[in-house]
Amino acid sequence: MSSDAVSHISRAYPDRVEVRGRDLTGDLMGRLSFTEYFHLLLTGREPTEEQRYFLDVLLVAIAEHGLMPTNVAARMTLAADPASLQGAVAAGILGCGPVILGTAESCARLLEKAQAEVAAGVAPAAVARETARTVHASGSRMPGFGHPVHRPLDPRAERILELADARGVSGAHVALARALREAVHEAWGTPLTMNVSMPIAAVMLDLGFSPTAVKAVPILARTASLLAHLAEEQEQPLGLFLAARAEEAVTYEPRPEDAPP
């Protein structure tokens, strides 16, 4: 094995476990909350008070949203194999794409690119307008905008922005997110809901997180939700009921070209 094969996260020894240069039992256990520990694992640094606070806020905001396809898939997997809790969790996580879990990472990359233009001297409102026009002209969806349920406002998004303002962490990326709200309205000719993904990305970037870390938060949060749904599935099974309702809802229609000759 090459000497370049290095991990900076942890190692277990006969008498201790070392995590990011710290003794797990002697230093971390009993001192750090799980949110603080997650930040340490992810970044190698312990969070500031604001980073810890908003990680908690965002994890709570994004964890649960009802019988989403991720939770349905997990419940149906557990119904098929009641002994495979880990398999059911994995089934749910595998479905955590941008349509279901949100576009927080895409929002972060869009905001990062827009902020680079602002730093080069372009006014934030102009950058927002050009970004929205470009996305609209391409026929693509605007990351962080639109929601099938929450209209005209996503209450989770508004609460995140409210708390960011109240605690003084709203910076350039939050300002751009707000400018994009107006620009999207103008480009699409109708107000689109700013969903929770955009404030998640904006606040995390303003707090110094990377776009990669932004994507980690919804995945961790949804894992907690999956475990809650699966605990309920073990006590009050819905998986087979959901499968039966899907069977009832879908009509089978053989195609003429599939008929035997």
C-alpha positions as YAML, in Angstrom:
chain: A
units: angstrom
residues:
- id: 1
  name: MET
  ca: [0.00, 0.00, 0.00]
- id: 2
  name: SER
  ca: [1.25, 3.48, -0.89]
- id: 3
  name: SER
  ca: [2.44, 5.69, 1.95]
- id: 4
  name: ASP
  ca: [0.09, 8.32, 0.47]
- id: 5
  name: ALA
  ca: [-2.94, 6.36, 1.69]
- id: 6
  name: VAL
  ca: [-3.89, 8.55, 4.65]
- id: 7
  name: SER
  ca: [-7.04, 9.24, 6.65]
- id: 8
  name: HIS
  ca: [-7.27, 12.16, 9.02]
- id: 9
  name: ILE
  ca: [-10.49, 11.12, 10.75]
- id: 10
  name: SER
  ca: [-9.87, 8.41, 13.33]
- id: 11
  name: ARG
  ca: [-8.12, 5.27, 14.44]
- id: 12
  name: ALA
  ca: [-8.81, 2.67, 17.12]
- id: 13
  name: TYR
  ca: [-6.01, 1.44, 19.39]
- id: 14
  name: PRO
  ca: [-6.16, -1.32, 22.04]
- id: 15
  name: ASP
  ca: [-6.63, 1.21, 24.85]
- id: 16
  name: ARG
  ca: [-8.25, 4.20, 23.16]
- id: 17
  name: VAL
  ca: [-9.97, 5.66, 20.10]
- id: 18
  name: GLU
  ca: [-8.55, 8.80, 18.58]
- id: 19
  name: VAL
  ca: [-10.82, 11.07, 16.51]
- id: 20
  name: ARG
  ca: [-9.45, 14.10, 14.71]
- id: 21
  name: GLY
  ca: [-6.51, 14.17, 17.10]
- id: 22
  name: ARG
  ca: [-8.69, 13.97, 20.19]
- id: 23
  name: ASP
  ca: [-9.24, 11.17, 22.67]
- id: 24
  name: LEU
  ca: [-12.79, 9.88, 22.19]
- id: 25
  name: THR
  ca: [-13.49, 8.79, 25.76]
- id: 26
  name: GLY
  ca: [-11.21, 11.19, 27.58]
- id: 27
  name: ASP
  ca: [-12.14, 14.37, 25.73]
- id: 28
  name: LEU
  ca: [-15.16, 14.10, 23.44]
- id: 29
  name: MET
  ca: [-17.68, 11.86, 25.21]
- id: 30
  name: GLY
  ca: [-19.61, 13.91, 27.75]
- id: 31
  name: ARG
  ca: [-18.31, 17.21, 26.39]
- id: 32
  name: LEU
  ca: [-19.55, 17.49, 22.81]
- id: 33
  name: SER
  ca: [-23.14, 17.21, 21.65]
- id: 34
  name: PHE
  ca: [-23.79, 15.01, 18.63]
- id: 35
  name: THR
  ca: [-24.18, 18.13, 16.46]
- id: 36
  name: GLU
  ca: [-20.79, 19.41, 17.61]
- id: 37
  name: TYR
  ca: [-19.28, 15.97, 17.05]
- id: 38
  name: PHE
  ca: [-20.76, 15.82, 13.54]
- id: 39
  name: HIS
  ca: [-19.11, 19.15, 12.75]
- id: 40
  name: LEU
  ca: [-15.80, 17.88, 14.09]
- id: 41
  name: LEU
  ca: [-16.02, 14.68, 12.06]
- id: 42
  name: LEU
  ca: [-17.00, 16.55, 8.91]
- id: 43
  name: THR
  ca: [-14.54, 19.44, 9.07]
- id: 44
  name: GLY
  ca: [-11.83, 18.51, 11.57]
- id: 45
  name: ARG
  ca: [-12.76, 21.51, 13.71]
- id: 46
  name: GLU
  ca: [-15.10, 22.05, 16.62]
- id: 47
  name: PRO
  ca: [-17.89, 24.46, 15.67]
- id: 48
  name: THR
  ca: [-18.33, 28.00, 16.79]
- id: 49
  name: GLU
  ca: [-21.48, 28.68, 18.79]
- id: 50
  name: GLU
  ca: [-23.27, 29.99, 15.67]
- id: 51
  name: GLN
  ca: [-22.21, 27.02, 13.56]
- id: 52
  name: ARG
  ca: [-23.50, 24.64, 16.21]
- id: 53
  name: TYR
  ca: [-26.74, 26.57, 16.64]
- id: 54
  name: PHE
  ca: [-27.55, 26.66, 12.95]
- id: 55
  name: LEU
  ca: [-26.55, 23.06, 12.34]
- id: 56
  name: ASP
  ca: [-29.15, 22.18, 14.96]
- id: 57
  name: VAL
  ca: [-31.72, 24.49, 13.34]
- id: 58
  name: LEU
  ca: [-31.15, 23.06, 9.87]
- id: 59
  name: LEU
  ca: [-31.12, 19.43, 10.98]
- id: 60
  name: VAL
  ca: [-34.45, 19.97, 12.71]
- id: 61
  name: ALA
  ca: [-35.86, 21.87, 9.72]
- id: 62
  name: ILE
  ca: [-35.11, 19.25, 7.08]
- id: 63
  name: ALA
  ca: [-35.45, 15.93, 8.93]
- id: 64
  name: GLU
  ca: [-39.16, 15.17, 8.61]
- id: 65
  name: HIS
  ca: [-41.73, 15.92, 5.94]
- id: 66
  name: GLY
  ca: [-44.33, 13.15, 6.13]
- id: 67
  name: LEU
  ca: [-44.70, 10.07, 3.97]
- id: 68
  name: MET
  ca: [-42.18, 11.10, 1.35]
- id: 69
  name: PRO
  ca: [-41.06, 8.47, -1.20]
- id: 70
  name: THR
  ca: [-37.86, 7.95, 0.82]
- id: 71
  name: ASN
  ca: [-39.88, 6.98, 3.89]
- id: 72
  name: VAL
  ca: [-42.32, 4.89, 1.85]
- id: 73
  name: ALA
  ca: [-39.44, 2.99, 0.22]
- id: 74
  name: ALA
  ca: [-37.88, 2.35, 3.62]
- id: 75
  name: ARG
  ca: [-41.15, 1.14, 5.15]
- id: 76
  name: MET
  ca: [-41.85, -1.17, 2.22]
- id: 77
  name: THR
  ca: [-38.31, -2.56, 2.41]
- id: 78
  name: LEU
  ca: [-38.71, -3.30, 6.12]
- id: 79
  name: ALA
  ca: [-42.09, -4.93, 5.44]
- id: 80
  name: ALA
  ca: [-40.37, -7.21, 2.93]
- id: 81
  name: ASP
  ca: [-37.50, -8.02, 5.31]
- id: 82
  name: PRO
  ca: [-38.37, -7.18, 8.92]
- id: 83
  name: ALA
  ca: [-34.90, -8.17, 10.13]
- id: 84
  name: SER
  ca: [-33.09, -5.72, 7.86]
- id: 85
  name: LEU
  ca: [-33.34, -2.36, 9.57]
- id: 86
  name: GLN
  ca: [-30.07, -1.27, 8.02]
- id: 87
  name: GLY
  ca: [-31.28, -2.32, 4.57]
- id: 88
  name: ALA
  ca: [-34.46, -0.31, 5.01]
- id: 89
  name: VAL
  ca: [-32.49, 2.77, 6.07]
- id: 90
  name: ALA
  ca: [-30.22, 2.29, 3.06]
- id: 91
  name: ALA
  ca: [-33.24, 2.02, 0.76]
- id: 92
  name: GLY
  ca: [-34.50, 5.36, 2.02]
- id: 93
  name: ILE
  ca: [-31.12, 7.08, 1.76]
- id: 94
  name: LEU
  ca: [-30.66, 5.84, -1.81]
- id: 95
  name: GLY
  ca: [-33.77, 7.80, -2.74]
- id: 96
  name: CYS
  ca: [-32.49, 11.06, -1.27]
- id: 97
  name: GLY
  ca: [-31.98, 12.84, -4.56]
- id: 98
  name: PRO
  ca: [-32.67, 16.50, -5.36]
- id: 99
  name: VAL
  ca: [-36.36, 15.95, -6.18]
- id: 100
  name: ILE
  ca: [-37.08, 14.47, -2.74]
- id: 101
  name: LEU
  ca: [-34.38, 15.78, -0.41]
- id: 102
  name: GLY
  ca: [-33.90, 19.19, -1.96]
- id: 103
  name: THR
  ca: [-31.23, 21.01, -3.91]
- id: 104
  name: ALA
  ca: [-29.17, 22.47, -1.08]
- id: 105
  name: GLU
  ca: [-25.83, 21.55, -2.69]
- id: 106
  name: SER
  ca: [-26.93, 22.94, -6.07]
- id: 107
  name: CYS
  ca: [-28.06, 26.11, -4.31]
- id: 108
  name: ALA
  ca: [-24.71, 26.38, -2.57]
- id: 109
  name: ARG
  ca: [-22.78, 26.08, -5.82]
- id: 110
  name: LEU
  ca: [-25.07, 28.59, -7.53]
- id: 111
  name: LEU
  ca: [-24.65, 31.06, -4.65]
- id: 112
  name: GLU
  ca: [-20.90, 30.51, -4.57]
- id: 113
  name: LYS
  ca: [-20.63, 31.30, -8.29]
- id: 114
  name: ALA
  ca: [-22.88, 34.34, -7.93]
- id: 115
  name: GLN
  ca: [-20.88, 35.63, -4.98]
- id: 116
  name: ALA
  ca: [-17.67, 35.38, -7.01]
- id: 117
  name: GLU
  ca: [-19.25, 37.77, -9.53]
- id: 118
  name: VAL
  ca: [-20.30, 40.11, -6.73]
- id: 119
  name: ALA
  ca: [-16.76, 40.04, -5.35]
- id: 120
  name: ALA
  ca: [-15.53, 41.00, -8.82]
- id: 121
  name: GLY
  ca: [-17.60, 44.18, -8.64]
- id: 122
  name: VAL
  ca: [-21.04, 43.32, -10.08]
- id: 123
  name: ALA
  ca: [-24.03, 44.45, -8.04]
- id: 124
  name: PRO
  ca: [-25.85, 41.60, -6.24]
- id: 125
  name: ALA
  ca: [-29.22, 42.49, -7.80]
- id: 126
  name: ALA
  ca: [-27.68, 42.42, -11.29]
- id: 127
  name: VAL
  ca: [-26.02, 39.08, -10.64]
- id: 128
  name: ALA
  ca: [-29.30, 37.66, -9.34]
- id: 129
  name: ARG
  ca: [-31.24, 38.91, -12.37]
- id: 130
  name: GLU
  ca: [-28.74, 37.49, -14.84]
- id: 131
  name: THR
  ca: [-28.58, 34.15, -12.99]
- id: 132
  name: ALA
  ca: [-32.36, 33.82, -12.99]
- id: 133
  name: ARG
  ca: [-32.67, 34.82, -16.65]
- id: 134
  name: THR
  ca: [-30.01, 32.33, -17.69]
- id: 135
  name: VAL
  ca: [-31.64, 29.44, -15.84]
- id: 136
  name: HIS
  ca: [-35.09, 30.36, -17.14]
- id: 137
  name: ALA
  ca: [-33.85, 30.67, -20.73]
- id: 138
  name: SER
  ca: [-32.28, 27.21, -20.53]
- id: 139
  name: GLY
  ca: [-35.62, 25.67, -19.58]
- id: 140
  name: SER
  ca: [-34.16, 24.34, -16.34]
- id: 141
  name: ARG
  ca: [-35.60, 24.52, -12.86]
- id: 142
  name: MET
  ca: [-34.19, 27.10, -10.52]
- id: 143
  name: PRO
  ca: [-32.53, 25.37, -7.54]
- id: 144
  name: GLY
  ca: [-34.15, 26.35, -4.27]
- id: 145
  name: PHE
  ca: [-37.43, 27.55, -5.77]
- id: 146
  name: GLY
  ca: [-40.80, 25.88, -6.09]
- id: 147
  name: HIS
  ca: [-42.61, 23.49, -3.77]
- id: 148
  name: PRO
  ca: [-45.60, 21.19, -4.33]
- id: 149
  name: VAL
  ca: [-47.16, 21.97, -0.92]
- id: 150
  name: HIS
  ca: [-45.79, 25.18, 0.57]
- id: 151
  name: ARG
  ca: [-47.18, 28.22, -1.30]
- id: 152
  name: PRO
  ca: [-46.60, 31.12, -1.40]
- id: 153
  name: LEU
  ca: [-44.03, 30.69, 1.39]
- id: 154
  name: ASP
  ca: [-42.13, 27.74, 2.82]
- id: 155
  name: PRO
  ca: [-42.41, 28.31, 6.59]
- id: 156
  name: ARG
  ca: [-39.14, 26.48, 7.20]
- id: 157
  name: ALA
  ca: [-37.25, 28.76, 4.82]
- id: 158
  name: GLU
  ca: [-38.73, 31.89, 6.36]
- id: 159
  name: ARG
  ca: [-37.86, 30.75, 9.89]
- id: 160
  name: ILE
  ca: [-34.24, 30.05, 8.92]
- id: 161
  name: LEU
  ca: [-33.89, 33.53, 7.43]
- id: 162
  name: GLU
  ca: [-35.57, 35.07, 10.46]
- id: 163
  name: LEU
  ca: [-33.16, 33.35, 12.84]
- id: 164
  name: ALA
  ca: [-30.15, 34.22, 10.67]
- id: 165
  name: ASP
  ca: [-31.12, 37.89, 10.84]
- id: 166
  name: ALA
  ca: [-31.84, 37.76, 14.56]
- id: 167
  name: ARG
  ca: [-28.46, 36.20, 15.36]
- id: 168
  name: GLY
  ca: [-26.51, 38.43, 13.00]
- id: 169
  name: VAL
  ca: [-25.17, 35.72, 10.70]
- id: 170
  name: SER
  ca: [-26.94, 36.84, 7.51]
- id: 171
  name: GLY
  ca: [-24.16, 37.74, 5.12]
- id: 172
  name: ALA
  ca: [-23.49, 38.01, 1.41]
- id: 173
  name: HIS
  ca: [-25.00, 34.64, 0.53]
- id: 174
  name: VAL
  ca: [-28.24, 35.30, 2.40]
- id: 175
  name: ALA
  ca: [-28.44, 38.68, 0.64]
- id: 176
  name: LEU
  ca: [-28.02, 36.94, -2.71]
- id: 177
  name: ALA
  ca: [-30.70, 34.40, -1.84]
- id: 178
  name: ARG
  ca: [-33.12, 37.25, -1.14]
- id: 179
  name: ALA
  ca: [-32.10, 38.99, -4.38]
- id: 180
  name: LEU
  ca: [-32.74, 35.76, -6.25]
- id: 181
  name: ARG
  ca: [-36.27, 35.60, -4.85]
- id: 182
  name: GLU
  ca: [-37.07, 38.89, -6.59]
- id: 183
  name: ALA
  ca: [-35.14, 37.96, -9.73]
- id: 184
  name: VAL
  ca: [-36.90, 34.61, -10.07]
- id: 185
  name: HIS
  ca: [-40.28, 36.34, -9.75]
- id: 186
  name: GLU
  ca: [-39.27, 38.69, -12.55]
- id: 187
  name: ALA
  ca: [-37.81, 35.99, -14.84]
- id: 188
  name: TRP
  ca: [-40.67, 33.52, -14.44]
- id: 189
  name: GLY
  ca: [-43.36, 36.18, -14.37]
- id: 190
  name: THR
  ca: [-44.85, 34.69, -11.22]
- id: 191
  name: PRO
  ca: [-43.69, 34.32, -7.62]
- id: 192
  name: LEU
  ca: [-42.12, 30.93, -6.92]
- id: 193
  name: THR
  ca: [-41.78, 29.69, -3.36]
- id: 194
  name: MET
  ca: [-38.25, 29.92, -2.03]
- id: 195
  name: ASN
  ca: [-38.02, 26.47, -0.50]
- id: 196
  name: VAL
  ca: [-35.94, 25.40, 2.46]
- id: 197
  name: SER
  ca: [-32.92, 24.38, 0.34]
- id: 198
  name: MET
  ca: [-31.91, 27.94, -0.54]
- id: 199
  name: PRO
  ca: [-31.69, 29.32, 3.04]
- id: 200
  name: ILE
  ca: [-29.92, 26.13, 4.15]
- id: 201
  name: ALA
  ca: [-27.24, 26.76, 1.53]
- id: 202
  name: ALA
  ca: [-27.06, 30.52, 2.10]
- id: 203
  name: VAL
  ca: [-26.73, 30.35, 5.88]
- id: 204
  name: MET
  ca: [-24.21, 27.53, 5.80]
- id: 205
  name: LEU
  ca: [-22.04, 29.34, 3.26]
- id: 206
  name: ASP
  ca: [-22.20, 32.52, 5.35]
- id: 207
  name: LEU
  ca: [-21.05, 30.44, 8.32]
- id: 208
  name: GLY
  ca: [-18.05, 29.13, 6.41]
- id: 209
  name: PHE
  ca: [-19.21, 25.68, 5.35]
- id: 210
  name: SER
  ca: [-18.29, 24.20, 1.96]
- id: 211
  name: PRO
  ca: [-20.91, 23.17, -0.65]
- id: 212
  name: THR
  ca: [-20.02, 19.52, 0.03]
- id: 213
  name: ALA
  ca: [-20.83, 19.96, 3.72]
- id: 214
  name: VAL
  ca: [-24.13, 21.59, 2.75]
- id: 215
  name: LYS
  ca: [-25.29, 18.35, 1.11]
- id: 216
  name: ALA
  ca: [-24.33, 16.31, 4.18]
- id: 217
  name: VAL
  ca: [-26.83, 18.08, 6.44]
- id: 218
  name: PRO
  ca: [-30.06, 16.97, 4.71]
- id: 219
  name: ILE
  ca: [-28.77, 13.40, 4.42]
- id: 220
  name: LEU
  ca: [-27.95, 13.21, 8.13]
- id: 221
  name: ALA
  ca: [-31.26, 14.83, 9.04]
- id: 222
  name: ARG
  ca: [-33.32, 12.49, 6.87]
- id: 223
  name: THR
  ca: [-31.57, 9.47, 8.43]
- id: 224
  name: ALA
  ca: [-33.14, 10.42, 11.75]
- id: 225
  name: SER
  ca: [-36.54, 10.63, 10.08]
- id: 226
  name: LEU
  ca: [-36.09, 7.25, 8.43]
- id: 227
  name: LEU
  ca: [-35.27, 5.64, 11.76]
- id: 228
  name: ALA
  ca: [-38.42, 7.18, 13.28]
- id: 229
  name: HIS
  ca: [-40.60, 5.87, 10.44]
- id: 230
  name: LEU
  ca: [-39.03, 2.44, 10.70]
- id: 231
  name: ALA
  ca: [-39.54, 2.33, 14.47]
- id: 232
  name: GLU
  ca: [-43.20, 3.10, 13.83]
- id: 233
  name: GLU
  ca: [-43.31, 0.53, 11.02]
- id: 234
  name: GLN
  ca: [-42.22, -2.15, 13.47]
- id: 235
  name: GLU
  ca: [-45.11, -1.26, 15.80]
- id: 236
  name: GLN
  ca: [-47.76, -0.09, 13.33]
- id: 237
  name: PRO
  ca: [-46.96, -1.60, 9.92]
- id: 238
  name: LEU
  ca: [-47.85, 0.44, 6.85]
- id: 239
  name: GLY
  ca: [-45.43, -0.96, 4.27]
- id: 240
  name: LEU
  ca: [-47.67, -3.68, 2.84]
- id: 241
  name: PHE
  ca: [-50.69, -1.37, 3.05]
- id: 242
  name: LEU
  ca: [-48.82, 1.21, 0.95]
- id: 243
  name: ALA
  ca: [-47.82, -1.48, -1.55]
- id: 244
  name: ALA
  ca: [-51.43, -2.67, -1.83]
- id: 245
  name: ARG
  ca: [-52.68, 0.88, -2.38]
- id: 246
  name: ALA
  ca: [-50.12, 1.37, -5.14]
- id: 247
  name: GLU
  ca: [-51.36, -1.80, -6.81]
- id: 248
  name: GLU
  ca: [-54.94, -0.54, -6.60]
- id: 249
  name: ALA
  ca: [-54.08, 2.91, -7.91]
- id: 250
  name: VAL
  ca: [-52.25, 1.78, -11.04]
- id: 251
  name: THR
  ca: [-54.22, 0.38, -13.98]
- id: 252
  name: TYR
  ca: [-52.67, -2.43, -16.00]
- id: 253
  name: GLU
  ca: [-53.03, -1.90, -19.75]
- id: 254
  name: PRO
  ca: [-51.22, -4.34, -22.06]
- id: 255
  name: ARG
  ca: [-49.88, -2.72, -25.21]
- id: 256
  name: PRO
  ca: [-51.12, -4.06, -28.56]
- id: 257
  name: GLU
  ca: [-47.54, -4.47, -29.79]
- id: 258
  name: ASP
  ca: [-46.80, -6.78, -26.86]
- id: 259
  name: ALA
  ca: [-49.52, -9.28, -27.88]
- id: 260
  name: PRO
  ca: [-48.25, -12.67, -29.05]
- id: 261
  name: PRO
  ca: [-48.18, -13.16, -32.83]
...
